[in-house]
Amino acid sequence: MLCARECPDWCLLLEGHTELAPAAKAGGRPRTVNVLDRFAIDFSLCMYCGICIEVCPFDALFWAPALVEAEPSRDRLVEERSALQDWICSVPPPPALEAGAEPAEEAMAAARLDAVAAQREQV
């Protein structure tokens, strides 16, 4: 992932594997797809530079509205994907567009995230 490669502190922890996906068309070959097993951020290493947020092509990373609280142990400063998913509901929406402006990619990503949050609330 681009975010992990560009991070100067290597604080993004990614683990995954590959699987064969069935062919899209009859008679086609199965494709190899990457499956993410673990995504975590080690805040004991992070220097809050924001490079990962800027380079993420999916707008999956964002600045948290609140700071990460200090912990007595460095091990407790590693936030796994489940905790990070809970934070997404606290991210404020982007400001409204001016009349006649085209929606930014970030706004479309925010709309997708709102849809995901709404689906999670229904479950």
C-alpha positions as CSV (number, residue, x, y, z in Angstrom):
1,M,0.0,0.0,0.0
2,L,1.2,3.4,-0.9
3,C,0.6,4.9,2.6
4,A,2.9,2.3,4.3
5,R,5.6,2.7,1.7
6,E,5.7,6.5,2.0
7,C,5.6,6.6,5.8
8,P,9.0,7.8,7.1
9,D,8.5,6.2,10.5
10,W,7.0,2.8,9.3
11,C,4.3,3.2,11.8
12,L,1.6,1.6,9.6
13,L,1.5,-2.2,10.2
14,L,0.1,-4.2,7.3
15,E,-0.2,-7.9,6.9
16,G,-2.0,-9.8,4.2
17,H,-2.1,-12.7,1.8
18,T,-3.2,-13.5,-1.7
19,E,-6.1,-15.6,-2.8
20,L,-7.4,-16.8,-6.1
21,A,-10.7,-15.2,-7.2
22,P,-12.9,-16.9,-9.6
23,A,-12.8,-15.8,-13.3
24,A,-15.1,-12.9,-14.2
25,K,-16.1,-14.6,-17.5
26,A,-16.7,-18.2,-18.4
27,G,-13.6,-19.8,-19.6
28,G,-11.4,-17.0,-18.1
29,R,-8.5,-17.5,-15.7
30,P,-8.9,-16.9,-12.0
31,R,-7.2,-13.8,-10.7
32,T,-4.9,-13.3,-7.8
33,V,-6.2,-10.8,-5.3
34,N,-4.6,-9.3,-2.2
35,V,-6.5,-9.7,1.0
36,L,-5.7,-7.5,4.0
37,D,-5.4,-9.4,7.3
38,R,-4.2,-6.6,9.5
39,F,-4.1,-2.8,9.4
40,A,-2.8,-1.0,12.5
41,I,-1.2,2.2,13.4
42,D,1.6,2.3,16.0
43,F,1.2,5.8,17.5
44,S,4.4,5.4,19.5
45,L,6.3,5.6,16.2
46,C,4.0,8.1,14.4
47,M,5.3,11.7,14.1
48,Y,2.0,13.0,12.8
49,C,3.5,14.3,9.5
50,G,0.4,13.5,7.5
51,I,2.2,12.0,4.5
52,C,0.1,8.8,4.7
53,I,-3.1,10.8,4.6
54,E,-2.0,12.8,1.5
55,V,-0.8,9.9,-0.6
56,C,-3.8,7.5,0.2
57,P,-5.6,7.1,-3.1
58,F,-8.7,5.8,-1.3
59,D,-9.2,8.6,1.3
60,A,-9.2,5.8,3.9
61,L,-6.9,7.7,6.3
62,F,-7.9,11.0,8.0
63,W,-6.9,13.3,10.9
64,A,-8.6,12.2,14.0
65,P,-10.6,15.0,15.7
66,A,-9.1,14.1,19.1
67,L,-5.6,13.3,20.1
68,V,-4.5,9.8,21.1
69,E,-4.2,9.7,24.8
70,A,-0.9,8.9,26.5
71,E,-0.6,5.3,27.8
72,P,1.8,3.8,30.3
73,S,2.9,1.1,27.8
74,R,4.0,1.5,24.2
75,D,2.1,-1.7,23.3
76,R,-1.2,0.1,24.1
77,L,-0.4,2.8,21.5
78,V,-1.0,0.3,18.7
79,E,-4.5,0.8,17.3
80,E,-5.9,-2.1,15.3
81,R,-8.4,-1.8,12.4
82,S,-11.4,-2.4,14.6
83,A,-10.6,0.7,16.8
84,L,-9.8,2.8,13.7
85,Q,-13.2,1.9,12.1
86,D,-14.9,3.2,15.3
87,W,-13.2,6.5,14.9
88,I,-14.5,7.1,11.4
89,C,-17.9,8.1,12.8
90,S,-16.3,11.0,14.7
91,V,-14.8,12.6,11.6
92,P,-16.6,15.8,10.7
93,P,-18.0,16.1,7.2
94,P,-16.3,18.4,4.7
95,P,-17.6,22.0,4.4
96,A,-20.4,22.7,1.9
97,L,-19.5,23.5,-1.7
98,E,-19.9,26.9,-3.3
99,A,-22.6,27.3,-5.9
100,G,-21.6,25.7,-9.2
101,A,-18.5,23.9,-7.8
102,E,-17.9,20.2,-8.7
103,P,-17.7,17.8,-5.8
104,A,-14.2,17.0,-4.7
105,E,-13.0,13.4,-4.6
106,E,-12.8,13.7,-0.8
107,A,-16.5,14.6,-0.6
108,M,-17.4,11.6,-2.6
109,A,-15.2,9.4,-0.4
110,A,-17.0,10.9,2.7
111,A,-20.3,10.0,1.2
112,R,-19.2,6.4,0.7
113,L,-17.9,6.3,4.3
114,D,-21.3,7.6,5.5
115,A,-23.0,4.8,3.7
116,V,-20.7,2.3,5.3
117,A,-21.4,3.7,8.7
118,A,-25.1,3.6,8.1
119,Q,-24.8,-0.1,7.1
120,R,-22.9,-0.9,10.2
121,E,-25.6,0.8,12.4
122,Q,-28.3,-1.4,10.8
123,V,-26.4,-4.6,11.7
